Amino acid sequence: MKISIRRLICLLFLGILTFTLAAACSKTIDNSTTNLKQSTADCRQVEHLMGETCIPVNPKRVITLWTNILANTLALGIKPVATSYYTGEPFPEYLQKQVDEIEFVGNGNEPSLEKILLLKPDLILGNYRLKNIYKQLSEIAPTVMMDFPATPPPWKQQLVDLAKVMDKEENAQMLMDKYWQRIETLRQKLGIDAASPKDNHRHQFQISVATISSDYGIWAYGEKHAVGMILNDIGLQRPPAQRGDFYVINNISEERLSDIDGDVLFFLRWKSRDTKEILEKLQEKPLWRQLKAVQQNQVYFVDAAHWHNLDILSVNAVIDDLFKYLVKTP
């Protein structure tokens, strides 16, 4: 059977066209695969409260949107380019020396998206309370939302969770090892047997932690709060009203002022003017003067900024105070 020259030319042309298209498709697939591999190599998939996000392997321009996240990030060896903070309150003293060259991007509850955008971050670490702006934040840069409900997770868990996100587990372990070394040193100074803390000579030695504010009145800290956990780790006892698996107990009436009494009372002092006036009025009350800690001159006023917070740097600042007032070590 004969094939016409025209038909032969058509078949030849179709063959060349098919080969060319196949080669082009193959090259496109190869390029797409290469780009995907490059993209995957440059970032890590991280699960968080808003889903999964691929974050840079070595982020250079991190923005933190919560004080505890800022402090733990610094402790893990990463200095953010910016952070948010509650602008109506003084910045915590225990962090002041570490935030040079860190910019502020507005209030903790309403950070400025415009300022964040201008700073060109490659990673944003936020608080789940900011979930309403998660979409806008994630359009600016990869965004991870940490868990901070009304009653936050234990401070140790917060450090571990952030370390996993930042691929800094070894750093977190070093921080925890140092924490336990300091706890052991404090136990030895106080004569507490780590194996049987209740059998030591300070079994009846009770440490109270309390404060006062215009919003919540007089309140005390329970064993679920970071301060309570630190005291438990040391083996120090708490007054009966402050024992139990709770965070804080607020609105303690003046008639129940004995609930904050102890052999030693650590009283958290806030920097706001109205709280200072409320505290001065409380100290004038007869029931205040009847407290055992007051009569024995064992009331220590400490900075609420680090005693109330829940990060590893504030925890170490609390331990500094415990050495200072219980061991009388500067």
Buried (B, 14 or more C-beta within 10 A) or exposed (E): EEEEEEEEEEEEEEEEEEEEEEEEEEEEEEEEEEEEEEEEEEBBEBEBBBEEBEBBEEBEBBBBBBBBBBBBBBBBEBEBBBBBBEEEEEBBEBBEEEBEEBBBBBEBEEBBBEBBBEBEBBBBBBBBBBEEBBEEBBEBBBBBBBEBEEEBBEBBEBBBBBBEBBBBEEBBEBBBEEBEEBBBBBBEBBEBEBEEBEEBEBEEBBBBBBBBBEEEBBBBBBBBBBBBBBBBBBBBBBBEBBBEEBBBBBEBEEEEBBBBBBBBBBBBBBBBEEBEEBBEEBEEEEBBEEBBBBEEEBBBEBBBBBBBBBBBBBBBBBBBBBBEBBEEEE
